Amino acid sequence: MRAQFHVAVLIMLLMMLPGCLSTSEETLGGVGTYEVEATWTTVELETKTAFYADDESVTWSVLDGEIDQQIEDAGGHVVGLVLAMSYPTDDETPGGLCTGQETDVPDIVSGTATKGEWTLEASDSGFGGHVVNLTWHDQAILDAGVATNLSEQEVLDRFVFGDEARGAFDLTVLVDAQAHNSALCSHSDDGEEVTTVASLLVIDLTVTPAGMDDESSSALAVGTGAIPSVIFAPVFIAMVALVAFVTRHQDRFQLRFVLEEEEEELEGESTSEGVTMTDSYRARVITLCALYVAQGIPWGFITVTFVTFLAARGVGASELALLLTLGTLPWSVKFLWGPVIDRYQIPAYGRRRPWILLAQTGMMLMLGAMLFVPDPTNNVRTIAIMFLVYNIFTSLQDVSTDALAVDVLQPHEVEKVNSYMFTSKTVGGAIGGAGLGTIIVFTGLKGAILLQIPILAGLMIAPMMMTERPGERRFPWEKNAEAGSEEEDDVEAANQNFADIFAKIRTALSLRSAYLSIVLSLTVSLHFLLIPVLPLLFVRELGWTEAGFNATNGGWILALTVLGYLVGGQLGRRFGGKKIIIYAALGTAFVTALWGVSGQLWGSTIWMVGVWSLKNFGWSVVMINIYSLMMKVTWGEVGGTQFTGYMAMMNLSAIIGYQLTGPLAERFDYPTLFLIGAALQTLVILAVLWIDPDQTRRELESPVPAEAPASVPMTA
């Protein structure tokens, strides 16, 4: 099962990688006025000298493969092909009664430069030479220095041609030989020797909104203040000493807590032919992973594909911000769903499954409704409201799926299956972003929206055909598989009133491990202050192209994040999630600190990508085990509420980290920012140290007494 899953994930990642490597356009501006500047560089392709016979057209091709680096260094945008021809003398042979004093007649030399559909021919006669200057950009904008009534993407489209302007270039030379001819003297001329120099015109383009002053253009620049690395040394020394102490007292800090069982016992025996999730390991993995793919697709589609589509068509920044705000809002308050799904249930069909099916049905209906919006580009507000409703259903599925995982996963499966789930969510995001982002070019927006409906319908088959527990029904016309099981489930899934639910939440959070998990959730993403800093470092300071940075971040780094989830899940299962969190957090903090103090190596691409990769891989190992730990300390009676609350605290931690970027970046330089980020990463060690992964199971998980209040069924 694990091998099949890993192969499937690898194949899907390889399929999505080309899209992940594409340049993100979601930050481009809308219609307005832009200042446009270009720095010109001529990069030579070929120089040669040859004899061209009279009236014989000679055509050949020149490739630019050997000068790729020169083109990139010059700015990367090829906008023209220059063919310079020189023919300083005319080779005429006198005949008849010629004295040798006759004047030679200059030949007519024609040159043609061609690139795809662009072509230009120029002829001249005389002794010297001429130039064929073929260009395909909008020179009028450069002459004016500004572009008006255009979106930023439309401006770029006039100068950035990508692969269309690269590859093979065709050159043609034709000589029409001319010779002196009089009654007593005639010359002969059978051709001309011509030297040709072919060069590419390359520009380094800068496009900025008109009126941007120096203050706004440098708003994201980092400061010059520095904190000596020796100041941070006591923090890391203390953490090393603490981890060493904890390692020597593993039992005291529950570092040995891990459930190791044989593979056949781990996967369990299915008592209902693999249909019931509580009985079948395979059913649990398939259903949870399918649901996480389903919730990753809309997020990738909204934040990447749809925003880029609108930006490229001139939609303004304020409207895009509205779309993203309304699309993100349900995720920011998704914890409100927790008490609702814990309160209202239909036990005959499962505690969480009806909510999941309701959410997925709502998602597909909203996608279908979007197809009836006549012109999405000019009705962004309508689409934004529809995406708000769409993401309400998506966030409902997310909360219900997390609660389902808390209910059905066995303690020894949490780390491993969590790695599968979050890998699946990443794959879903790649499908929605990179996959649909590629398809939308050919199908248009409505085609990309329409395509999501059968994808979600296919993923919906997993929860539709699975049941959570023995005796539950998949469809209303089915009978219970086991007599009396529904009554037992009514007791197990007893849905008290909200007062009882909140009382149980207070009980759950009364445990030390539960409330310390809130502290852990609030510290885990504080180092995200480095995320907005990285593009400034790579693009502004180190001279990377935006495309190169996005390709690395969206391709290689994304793949390593997925790998970290998979490896981290296996390590947590084998050695204990808490132990892996502590060791991986310490190791990642040292990598981040090393990144900060190695400024002399920042000019090396290999070093920068390598240390970046180690940092992200290490932290993904930390995160997948933290997710698993949160599930272990969550009480199943209020799983939807408690676990979702932890996730909300993690989101808040990320927001706090982002808010720290501004004030810290204004004051400190890059090395200091990395050292601060590393110090914040070590806080996770302190936060996780006194969390007992088994406390909730040991103290709270017990059979519900028979006198518990009857459930309040949710109306179908």
ABEGO torsion letter per residue (X at the ends): XAAAAAAAAAAAAAAAAAAAABBBAAABBBBEBBBBBBBBBBBBABBBBBBBBBGBBBBBBBBAAAAAAAAAAAGGBBABBBBBBBBABBBBBBBEABAGABBBBBBBBBBBBBBEABBBBBBBBEBGEBBBBBBABBAAAAAAGBBBGBBAAAAAAAABAEAAABEBBBBBBBBBBBBBBBAABBBBBAEBBBBBBBBBBBBBBBBBBBGBBAAAAAAABBBABBBBAAAAAAAAAAAAAAAAAAAABAAAAGAABBBBBBAAAAAEBBAAGGABAAABAAAAAAAAAAAAAAAAAAAAAAAAAAAAAAAAAGBBAAAAAAAAAAAAAAAAAAAAAAAAAAABBBAAAEAAAAAAAAAAAAAAAAAAAAAABABAAAAAAAAAAAAAAAAAAAAAAAAAAAAAAAAABBAAAAAAAAAAAAAAAAAAAAAAAAAAAAAAAAAEAAAAAAAAAAAAAAAAAAAAABBABBGBBABAABBBABBGAAAAAAAAABBBBAAAAAAAAAAAAABAAAAAAAAAAAAAAAAAAAAAAAAAAAAAAAGBBAAAAAAAAABAAAAAAAAAAAAAAAAAAAAEAAAAAAAAAAAAAAAAAAAAAAAAAAABAAAAAAAAAAAAAAAAAAAAAAAAAAAAABBAAAAAAAAAAAAAAAAAAAAAAAAAAAAAAAABBAAAAAAAAAAAAAAAAAAAAABBAAAAAAAABBBBBAABBBBBBBBX
